[in-house]
């Protein structure tokens, strides 16, 4: 009985950790939209600022919803462990790529 409880700790703790930081990651888009330094660096100032921020949010939402459909198929084909590793790799790469663009158009 103790081994079953340990197994849940080994499984539930990493899953909760990844879920927690994933939720923070999604919240980050809202936070950076209120940062004046971010807005200035990417040229999100002026009369069309709100339209560009709306477009950024729309693209994120569409990409997020499509990826949810895609990952279900990938989990069925690769299995949970390989998909989790692949997801962490893709997540890391997108975080790195998100820090590189100098303007909103390349973002």
Secondary structure, 3 states (H helix, E strand, C coil): CHHHHHHHHHHHHHHHHHHHHHHHHHHHHHHHCCCHHHHHHCCCCCCCHHHHHHHHHHHHHHHHHHHHHHHHHHHHHHCHHHHHHHHHHHHHHHHHHHCCCCCCCCC
